[in-house]
Amino acid sequence: MTEEFDRAFWEERYRRHRSSDPGEPNPQLVAEVAELVPGSALDVGCGEGAEAMWLASRGWWVTATDIAASALERARRHAEILDDGVADRIEWVRADLTGEGAGERRFDLVTAHYVHPVGPPEAMLANLAAAVAPGGTLFVVGHHPSHRRHASAAEAYVAAERLATELAPERWEVVVAETRSRPAGGHHGHGTTLWDSVLRARRRV
Ligand SMILES: C[S@@+](CC[C@H](N)C(=O)[O-])C[C@H]1O[C@@H](n2cnc3c(N)ncnc32)[C@H](O)[C@@H]1O
């Protein structure tokens, strides 16, 4: 029996698992994005908002989206207790980025971390890519498929190298498409090693 990562699944997950803080921002994001000049950012599948808050604290104007209203409620509460105007720099939006896409708006940075959409990851990648402004950055982190846990669905895993082939070379410069290991801890940790699939690409036009 595998999990079905639909809206009901995520709403239930956030209602059931209580947390008092959003955890640390994803270290791959911190490593890759710290060097970028802040502008507008779209964080897809933001969960409890750790990455959105980190981006906002670095000067980005963030649109943070999630399929689950229960995740956004929590993220908003986490942000409200932060200083330095972080909450004012984040707009929280409920949206299904597999189906609807991000609309007409284009962003300097579009990012997603461990979003397990229903359906193939390529469908969501197309929506993410379409939301990147010319000159902007697409940054996606997922769990690598070679470390798939027995009972979890295939959609939860993605290889950056495979996703990179979806990006037309005349429109995209792939900067990073690789697998990276890191010790699990805190945010997603179970005392083991995590294998992150990391895709970073720059939109040429
Ligand atoms: C494993 S959690 C990761 C949360 C956060 N990005 C992080 O790294 O901690 C996956 C998140 O993606 C959201 N999600 C799943 N499918 C989605 C979709 N189609 N559109 C937008 N968000 C989605 C879920 O509600 C959940 O918050």
The ligand as a Tripos MOL2 file, in Angstrom:
@<TRIPOS>MOLECULE
LIG
   27    29     1     0     0
SMALL
NO_CHARGES

@<TRIPOS>ATOM
      1 C1          7.4080   16.9550    2.4090 C.3       1 LIG1
      2 S1          6.5830   18.4970    2.5670 S.3       1 LIG1
      3 C2          7.9440   19.6400    2.4040 C.3       1 LIG1
      4 C3          7.6470   20.9750    2.9980 C.3       1 LIG1
      5 C4          8.7950   21.9870    2.8860 C.3       1 LIG1
      6 N1          9.0470   22.3530    1.5050 N.3       1 LIG1
      7 C5         10.0340   21.4480    3.5340 C.2       1 LIG1
      8 O1         11.0270   21.1680    2.8400 O.co2     1 LIG1
      9 O2         10.0300   21.2890    4.7550 O.co2     1 LIG1
     10 C6          5.7670   18.6750    0.9760 C.3       1 LIG1
     11 C7          4.9110   19.9320    0.9040 C.3       1 LIG1
     12 O3          4.4200   20.1080   -0.4180 O.3       1 LIG1
     13 C8          3.0610   20.4530   -0.3650 C.3       1 LIG1
     14 N2          2.4510   20.0440   -1.6550 N.ar      1 LIG1
     15 C9          2.2240   18.7760   -2.0760 C.ar      1 LIG1
     16 N3          1.6750   18.7730   -3.3110 N.ar      1 LIG1
     17 C10         1.5730   20.0730   -3.6750 C.ar      1 LIG1
     18 C11         1.0820   20.7260   -4.8350 C.ar      1 LIG1
     19 N4          0.5760   20.0270   -5.8540 N.pl3     1 LIG1
     20 N5          1.0940   22.0710   -4.8810 N.ar      1 LIG1
     21 C12         1.5980   22.7880   -3.8360 C.ar      1 LIG1
     22 N6          2.0810   22.2300   -2.7110 N.ar      1 LIG1
     23 C13         2.0670   20.8860   -2.6270 C.ar      1 LIG1
     24 C14         2.5310   19.7240    0.8580 C.3       1 LIG1
     25 O4          1.3500   20.2500    1.3820 O.3       1 LIG1
     26 C15         3.7030   19.8700    1.8180 C.3       1 LIG1
     27 O5          3.6160   21.0370    2.5830 O.3       1 LIG1
@<TRIPOS>BOND
     1     1     2 1
     2     2     3 1
     3     2    10 1
     4     3     4 1
     5     4     5 1
     6     5     6 1
     7     5     7 1
     8     7     8 2
     9     7     9 1
    10    10    11 1
    11    11    12 1
    12    11    26 1
    13    12    13 1
    14    13    14 1
    15    13    24 1
    16    14    15 ar
    17    14    23 ar
    18    15    16 ar
    19    16    17 ar
    20    17    18 ar
    21    17    23 ar
    22    18    19 1
    23    18    20 ar
    24    20    21 ar
    25    21    22 ar
    26    22    23 ar
    27    24    25 1
    28    24    26 1
    29    26    27 1
@<TRIPOS>SUBSTRUCTURE
     1 LIG1         1 GROUP 0 **** ****
